[in-house]
Amino acid sequence: MKIVVLVKQVPDSGADRTLRTDDNTVDRASANNVINEMDEYAIEEALRIREANAGSEVTLLTMGPDRATESIRKALSMGPDKAVHVVDDALHGSDALGTSAVLAAALRQLEPDLVICGAEATDARGQVLPHMLAERLGVAALTGARKLTVEGSTLTAERQTEEGYEVVRAATPAIVSVWDTINEPRYPSFKGIMEAKKKPVSSLALGDLGIDAASVGAAGAYSAVVEHSKRPARAGGVKVTDNGDGGSQLVEFLATEKFV
């Protein structure tokens, strides 16, 4: 089975994240960039499927600037076989539609049986890319999985919901997105870290994928950040001093805040 895992390099969610002042895109140059946390669970799930199905192969696929290679090597140290990096200056500023078009073109070349990705990226929190990819590729989408079972060409997923879970099935090829409830990602071993340095990482540009540069990037985006400002500092709470009218003050405050 050919498995492709989508991996994204994102700014560390534990640190301050900012937008650039020139084009309102995420300032990745000054950020501490890491593997998108949810993608680690996708990698782990792919490795478990490979271990259970002899002859399977796991390929990482990422789209991003040159510096994304750092995260690719870290992801490879967990155990995937190889990686493909889509890198092109014209991709800067791409929205979800542009990103899905590029990744779909790369997936057509890779021809995987199964594509696994995190349910969301911590920088955008869009949760739309798996659906867009499935639509572009004309395959099934099993999204929000908390459990995945592979039996030959049949996939069975428990889709996490607010009320519990749903059981959904599809045949390969398919797109599966996972939540962090699906497994516990392994830590890279020293051997894995050393082997990751030698694993093949191939690069693809827009020309290799047959995509017009004008259709992606900021110029081809259908959505954009118009303006932004920093989150305001947290204000102090309202203190009610009871001078016999504390109850009235409390009700008035709750009404002002539309709690009652």
VEXMIDREN-810402 format. One record per atom (N, C-alpha, C, O): x, y, z. Coordinates in pm, whole numbers, plus 32768, in hexadecimal, padded with zeros to 4 digits. Example, Ala and Ser with C-alpha at 12.3 -4.5 7.8 and 13.67 -1.06 7.14 Angstrom:
85277DC7830C84CE7E3E830C85287EB6830C85907EB4834E85057F1F82C485577F9682CA850A80038313853D80728324
% end
This chain:
80547F8880008000800080008058807D800080B68089804F803980DA7FA7808181597FA1803681C07FF57FC481E37FD9807981EE805D803B824D80BA808782D280B1810282D580B6803C833D80A5807883C380A78041840E81207FC8840F8138809A844B816C8072849B81DF8090852D81C38101855081A0802D858281D18040861181BE807B864E823D8047863982AB80E68698822C812A86D5829E813B876A8283815D87928214812287BB82E98131884C82DA818B888483488180885D83BD81E388DE832182338925838481E889A283AE81BD89F1835A81D689B3843181898A23846681D68A6884D682308A2B851181B58AE684F581F18B28856881C68AE185E981538AB785F582218AD5864682058A9386C6818F8AD9870A81938B51872281268A8B872980AF8AC6876680C98AF287F680798B3C883081388AC4883081598AEB88B981A18B6F88C181BA8BA1892F81C48BA98850820C8C28884E81B68C93880B814F8C7487CE81DF8D0F881681958D7B87D5819B8D6C873E82058D52870581288D7C86FE81208D74866D80F18DFA863680978E38866D812F8E2485CB810E8EA7859380F78E9D84FC811B8E3A84BD80BB8F0584C580A98F11843581098F7983FF812C8FD8844581348F678384818D8FC783468144904A832C80CB904A8314818C90B88332814E913B831D813E915D828980EE91B582678189911982308182913D81A3810E90FB815980D4913780FF80EB907E81808080903A8137801D8FEF81917FC78FA7815F8029900182147FCC8FC582757FCB8F2C82737F688EEF829980388EEE824780438E5D824F80928E3882CC80D28E8E830A808E8DB882F180D38D8C836B81698DA5835E81A68D8482F981A28DE083C582318DFC83C6827B8D7E83F282908D67846982A28D2F839182E48CB083AF837B8CC083C183BB8C6E840283B38D2A838984448D3D839084738D56841F84DF8D2A844584218D9E846D844A8DBF84F584118D5F855D842A8D7085D483C78CFC853083858CA0858F83DA8C2385A684338C02855883BD8BE1861583F78B5E862F839D8AF885EB83338AD5861F83C78AC7857783718A718526838189DF854B83F089B08561831189968550830F890A857982AF88BD851E826888F784CD82AE8839852E824D87E684E881C38801852481B48804859E8160881484D180D88823850380B687AC855D80C287398534808C87C885D6807A875F863A801F86EF860A803E867A861E7FB0871185CC7F5186AB85A17F8C864F85367F6285DC85297FEE868084EB802C862F8483808185BE84BE80978558847C80B185CF853880FF8565857880A784EB859080D6847985868029850285AE7FCB849285C17FAE844D853B7F9B83D485367FAA849C84D17F968464844B800D840D84247FFC83A283EB8086843D844280FF83EF842480FE836C847181198302843880DE837484F180DB82FB854480768296850D8093821E8508800182C584E57F9B826984B17FCC822784307FB481B0841B800F827383DB8044823A835F80AD81D0837C80B28169833A810281EA83DF816A81888402812D81088439815E809B841C80C3811484878081809C84BE8041804A844E80447FCF84508007809083ED7FCB8048837B80398002832B80267F91830080AA80458316811A800682CF814B7F8A831881697F2582D981557F92839B81857F2183E981257EAA83E181507E3783EC80A57EC683CF80417E5C83C8802B7E27833B7FE77DC2832880647E6B82D880507E44824D80D87E3F8207810C7EA681DC810F7DC981FB81937DB781C081997DF08133813A7DE380E582097E308114821B7E69808F81E57EF6808081F17F31801581A97F2D80EA81737FB480E381E4801C80EB82517FFF811C81C8809380BC822B80FE80B981EA818080E58179819F80BE823381CD813781FF824D816A825282BF813382CB82C48145820E831B80EF824F839280B58214840E80F4819A841A8101826A846B811B823B84EC814E822E854D80DA827E854B807D81C985A280E181B68609807B819F868E80C28145869A811581F186F080A181E0877480DC81EC87DF8073822E87CD800D81AC884F808D81B688C5803881E38937809081A4895480F682508979806B828289E580BE83078A19808E833E89E5802C833C8A7E80D083BC8AB980A884318A5B80C4841E89EF80FC84A98A85809F85208A3280B085328A048140855C8993815885128A5B81A0852A8A39822C84D289C5825C84EC898C82C6846C89A38210841689328237846188AE82358432884B826D84D688AC81F48528883281F1854C8805827E8559878D8297855D886382D9857D88418364851287E7839F8531878283DE8495880C838B842687BD83C184188739837783F086D483B28439873882F6843386BC82AA8493865582E6846F85E182F9850E8680830385718624833C854685F283C58559857D83E6850C864A841584DC86218499846B85BA848B8464855984D6841385D2842B83A58574841483DA84EE83E183A784858408843F84F2838B847A8475835784BB842583C684C483AA83BD84EA8467842F852C8420849C84CA83C884EA84F583718536844883DE84D983E58389851A83DA830384D383AF82A1850F840182FD845083FF827E840B83CC8279837D83DB8210833E838F82E38346836482DD82B983D982C0825B844D82D2828083BA829381E2842182658185846182D7813584DA82D5811C8412833B810E844783A780BB83E9841E80C2838184188103840E848A807D83BB8501808183BF854A7FFC841D853D7FAE835585977FE3834C85ED7F6E832E867A7F9F82D0868E7FED837D86DA7F72836F87657F9F834987BC7F28839887CC7ECA82D187F37F2C82A688527EC482D388DC7EF082A289137F53833189157EA6836A89967ECD837689F07E5383AE89C97DEC83418A6A7E6083438ACA7DF283238B537E2D82C48B617E7983718BB77E0A835A8C3E7E4082CE8C717E2182978CBF7E6E82958C457DB382108C757D8A81A18C427DE681308C727DDD81BF8BE27E3C815A8BAB7E95813C8C047F0D80D78BF07F5181928C647F28817F8CB87F9E80F88D007F9980D68D407F3680AD8CF58006802C8D38800E7FB88CE37FDC7F488D157FD57FD08C667FBA7F648C0F7F897EFB8BFA7FF67F1D8BE8806B7E7C8BFB7FCF7E128BDB802D7DF48B4580247E3B8AFB7FE07D8B8B1A80687D6B8A8A806B7D4C8A537FE17D7189E27FC17D098AA37F8D7CE88A757F077D668A5E7EB37D7389F97E6E7DC28ABE7EBA7E3E8AB07E707E928A3D7EA47ECD89F27E567E988A307F287EE589C47F657EAD893C7F3D7EF988E07F1D7E2A89307F3E7DED88B07F1A7E07888D7E887E1788187E667E0A88F27E307E2488D97DA27EB288A57D8E7EC988497D3F7F1188DF7DD67F9D88B57DCA7FB088297E027FEE87D47DC27F7C88107E797F8D878D7EB77F4487207E687F7586AF7E5E7ED187427E307E8886DF7DDF7ED986BA7D637EDC86457D3C7F1C871C7D267F6F86FF7CB17FE486A57CD68008864B7C8B801F86BE7D4B808D86697D79805D85DC7D9880A1857B7D7A7FE785D17DD27FB1854D7DF37F8E84FE7D757F9A84837D747F6585417D0D7F4A84FB7C8F7FC984BA7C5B7FC4844D7C21803A84FC7C6E80B984C17C4180E4844D7C9A811C83EB7C6B80C884597D1C80F283F07D7A809683767D7680C183077D958019838A7D507FB6831E7D437FAD82C77DC27FC1824D7DB97F9183017E367F8882B27EB17F0482677EBC7EA0828C7E7E7F0681FD7F0A7E8B81B67F2C7E4381FD7F9F7DC881FD7FA77E9382387FF57E5B8278806D7EA882F8808C7F2482F9808B7E5E836280A77E9983E280D17E6983FE815E7DF183FD81787EC6841781BA7EA3843482447ED884BE82687F4984E282457E86850C82AE7EB1859182D87E7385B2835E7E138571838A7EA9861883A07E6D8647841A7DE9868C83FD7DD486C183907D8F868A845F7D0A86C5844A7D11875C84387CB8879683FA7D79879B846F7D89882B845F7E1B885184747E69880584AC7E3E88C984447EC28901845C7EB5896D84C57E5389B884C67F178977851F7F0C89D3858E7F1B8A6585657EFC8ABE85B47F4A8A8084EB7F578B0C84C17ED78B4384847EB78BB884997E8D8AF0843A7E158B2183F67D948AEE84377D2F8B3684397D968A74846C7D218A3684AE7CA98A2E844F7C378A3D847B7CC38A1883CE7C578A19836C7C07899983647B8D899D83537C4A892683717C0A88A2836A7BC4888882E47B67883882DE7BF188CA82797BAE88BB81F87C02887081917BCC883C812F7C85886981A57CDC8832813E7CBC87A0811B7CBA878080A47CA28746817B7C8186BC81567C0886B380FA7C088664809C7BA2870481147B29870380C17B49873880347B1A87017FD17B9887A2802D7BBB87DB7FAB7C0C87787F587BF5876B7EE07C6987347F977CBB86D17F507C66865E7F1C7C7686327EAA7C0B862E7F707BB485C07F467B5F85E87ECE7B4A85997E727B2E86647ED07ADC86957E617B3086A07DE27B0386767D777BA786D77DEC7BFC86E87D767C2886627D3D7C3486537CC37C4086007D937C71857E7D657C01851C7D457C1984B37D097B87853E7D6F7B1684E57D547B1A84667DA67AF483FB7D757B4884717E227B4F83FC7E7A7B0084177EF97AD484877F127AEE83AE7F4A7AA383BC7FC67AF58406802E7B708404802D7AAD8449808A7AED848F80FA7AB68458817D7A3F846581997B0C841C81CC7AE983EE82517B2C844E82B27BA2843E82D27AE284B082E17B1E851D832C7B03851383C17AA184D783ED7B5E854F840F7B4C855484A07B5284CC84E27B0784B285407BAB847484B37BB083EC84E87BF583E4856F7C5D842285857BBB839785C77BFB837986487C2E82E886497C7882C086A37C04829C85E47C33821385D47C2881EE85417BC6821184FE7C8C81A6850D7C8C817E84807CB480EC84757D1880C284AD7C64809F842B7C80801284137C8E7FFC837D7C398028832F7CF77FB783567D117F9A82C97D097F0482B37D537EB882F17CAE7EDA825C7C9F7E4D82397CA17E4381A17C3B7E54815F7D187E27816A7D277E2480DA7D137EAF80A17D5D7F0C80C27CAF7EBE804B7C937F41800F7C1E7F8780547BED7FED80227BF17F5280C57B817F8D810E7BB17FD5818A7BFD7F9E81DA7B858050819A7BA880A1820E7B2C80B482647AC080D182317B3C80A482E77AD080BC83457B03811F83AE7B69810783EE7ABB818D83BE7AE781F5841B7A788215847E7A028215845B7AA2823084F97A478266855C7A5A82FE85587AC18332858179F48343852679FC83D4851879CF8416859B795F840385C97A29846585D57A0E84A5865479A88515864379B3856885E979438517869C78DE8581869B78CB85B4872A7902857B8788787E861F87387866865687BD781385F68812781C85F8888D77C185A387D2776B8547881B77AA84BD882F7777846E887E781884A087EB7856841C87F378A58401877679098444875B7879839D872678BE838386A87860833E864777FD8300866C7884834A85C6783D8308855A789C82A48519791582BB85167868823884E578B981D6849D78A281EB8408783181E183D8790D820783C07904821E832F796781C382E879D181A4831D79448199826F7999813E822179AC81738193795681BA815E7A1C815181597A37817880CF7AA2811C80977AEB80DB80E17AAA811780137B1280C97FD07B8481267FAA7B70819D7F927BFC80EF7FA57C6E813E7F777C6281527EDF7C2681007E9B7C9B81BF7EAA7CE4822A7EF07C8782867F3E7C1382997F187CBB82BF7FAB7C6983157FFF7CC38375804D7D3B8360805A7C8383DE80817CC4844080D87C91842A81657C188421817A7CEA842181C67CC2841182527D05847F82A47D7F8491829D7CB684C882F17CF0852A834E7CD984F683DC7C7284B983FA7D3A851084337D3684D684B97D42854185257D7D85AB85117D07852185997D15857486107D828538866A7DB484CB86507DA4858186D37E0D8552872D7DDE84E5878D7E2A84BA87E47D6284B7877C7D2F844887CD7D4983C1878C7D28835987C67D8383C087147D8E834386C97E0282EC86F97DFA827186ED7E6E8327872D7EE282D987587F3E833087AD7F1B83A087D17FB282FB87CB801B834688118098834087BB80D482D587B080C283AF877D813683AC872481B5837E876A81CC839E87DF82058332872382848300875882ED836F875782E783CD8708834E836187B183BF83BD87B1842A838787528443830F8750846983DD870684D383AF86AC8547837586FE857083AE8763857A830586D185EF82C98711866D830986D78669834E867186DD82F2871B875C832786E7877882EC865E87A8833186048759826B864E876D822A85CC8714826C8562873F828384F18698828A8588863C82CA8529866A83548501865C837B848D86A3839E856086D5842485428749841D84E08752846F848487A283BD84F4881483AF849B87E983808410881C83B183AB878A8322840B875C82EF838A8710835A833B8713835A82C086CC83B58383867E841D834086D5847782EA86A684B0828787548485830F87AF84DB82C387CC84A2823887F384EC81DD87B8841E822887D883DE81A9875D83BD8156876A839480E286E783CE818F866E83AB81458654840F80D4866D848680E4862383E08064861084397FEF85A284A0800385348480803085C1851C7FE1855F85887FE2856585CA7F5885C7860C7F3684FC85B87F0984F885F27E8384A986737E84844E86847ED584CC86CF7E2A848A87517E23843A875E7DA28462872D7D3983C987A07DAD837487BC7D3A835588507D378335888B7D9E835D888D7CC2833589187CAF82AF891B7C67827D88B37C3B827489907C5C81F1899B7C1A81F6896A7B8A8197892E7B59826689847B46827489557ABD826F88BE7AB2823B88887A5082A588787B1782A387E67B17821687B07B2781F987407AFF81C088017B64813787D67B7E80D5880A7B16805E87EB7B1B810688597AB680AF888F7A4E804F88F87A817FE089057A4D807789447AE6802089AA7B2180548A357AFE80CA8A517B0D7FFB8A8B7AD1801D8B147AB080358B617B307FE18B627B8A80A88BA37B3A80CA8BEE7BB380648C5A7BD380508C7C7C4880238C907B6E7FC18CFC7B837F428CC97BC97EF48D197BFD7F2D8C467BCA7EB38C0F7C057EC38BF17C9A7E618BCF7CDC7F3B8BFD7CCE7F538BE27D5C7F9C8C5A7D997FAB8CC27D597FC98C4B7E16800A8CBA7E587FA78D297E797F2E8D177E697FDB8D997EA57F848E097ECA7F338E3B7E547EC08E647E647F6D8E397DDC7F288E6D7D657EAF8E197D417E4C8E4E7D0F7EB58D977D5A7E478D407D367DEC8D1B7DA97D928CCA7D987E028D567E1D7DB38D337E947D268D6D7E8E7D128DDC7E5D7CC68D207EBF7C3B8D4D7EC57C1C8D8E7F4C7BB28DCB7F5D7C778D7F7FAC7C648DBD802F7CE88DF8805D7D538DC780387CE08E6180AD7D598EA380DD7D3A8EEF815D7CC78F1681747D9E8F0481AF7D8F8F5582287D9D8FE881FF7E04901181CA7D36903682187D3690C381F07D83911782557DD3916D822E7D6D910082D47DB59148833C7DBA90F283BA7D6E909283C97E14911584147E1F90C7848F7E55912084FE7E93918784E57E3E90F685777E73913C85EC7E8B90D5865A7E4F906A86597EE090F886B87EFF909C87257E87909087837E3790EC87917E7E901C87C17E13900688227E22906A88947E90907A88CA7DB690AE88BB7DC0911189287DE590CE89AC7DC2905B89C57E2B911889FE7E5090E28A817DD490C38AD27D6E91088AC77DDD905A8B237D6990338B737D4D909F8BDC7DA590C68C287CD190CD8BDF7CAA91358C3F7C8790F78CC57C6690818CCE7C8E914A8D2D7C6991198DB17BD390FF8DBB7B8591398D6F7BAD90AB8E167B21908B8E277AD590FC8E6B7B10915A8E9F7A5290F18E6A79FC91548EAA79E391298F3A79B790B98F547A0091818F9679EE91639024796E91A39055795A921C90447918915490917899918590C578A69194915D78BD913291A47899920E918D789B9229921D780C9232924F77BD9285922277EC91DC92AC776291D592DC774A923D93497777922F93BB770192A4932376D6930A9384763F9305939375FC936B93A8760D928C9387757D927B938F753D926A930874CA924092FE7587928C929E7550927F921675A5922191C275A4922A914775F291C69204764A916B91BC760091139159762F90FA90EA758A90E39182753C908E912A751290D690AC7517909D903F74E9915390BA74BF91A39046753591BC8FE8752791B68F6E75AB91D99024762291F08FD3764891738F84766F917A8F0F763C90FF8FC8765F90818F86760190648F11762E903D8EA5758090778F27751E90608EBC753690C08E48752D90998DD37554913E8E68756D91A18DFF75E8917C8DAC75E9918B8D327650914A8DF276C9911F8DAA76AB90A98D4F76D490A88CDB766490458D8276428FCF8D3375EC8FF48CBA75F98FB98C4F759590558CCD753F90808C5E759290C98BF5757C90B88B7D75F1911C8C24764891648BC5769A91038B7076B0911A8AF976C790988BAF771890348B6776C28FCC8B1E76F58F6D8AE3763C8FE18B2375DC8F8A8ADE75DC8EFA8B1375C38E9B8AC875F98EEB8B9575EE8E678BD4755E8E4C8C0175358DD98C0D75148EB68C1974878EA98C4074348F088BEC73BA8F0F8BFC
% end
